[in-house]
Amino acid sequence: MDNLTAPFVCFSCRKQFERNWDGKENYKDCPECGDRTIRYDHKFRVPKKSDDSEWKKIEFLRDHGFYFQRVYDIIEQGVYRYAFYPKDLKEAKEFVIKYKQFSIDL
């Protein structure tokens, strides 16, 4: 596991940094401002710094345990499909209720 990397997001800088990751540690200091960064799923891409509505949505999801990890819709017993993450804050409020069982506590 020496060469694992993961995206860590700094909400103060509104930036993402690829950092070495030991598979356990979910927080690191930001290399630019020193604030805490949070590990996100490897498919997450940070929005533009100026996109306030997108950042508010991401912060809301983070506060409810969603870090763009895989979330599933249950179609029937034993049949699942990936759920899409919400496009805006209104959808995010519905999303955290519907997918509460998939939230994680970092």
Secondary structure, DSSP 8 states (H G I E B T S, - for coil): -TT-EEEEEETTTTEEEEEE--SS--EEE-TTT--EEEE--TT-----TT-HHHHHHHHHHHHTT-SS---EEEEETTEEEE----SSHHHHHHHHHHTGGG----
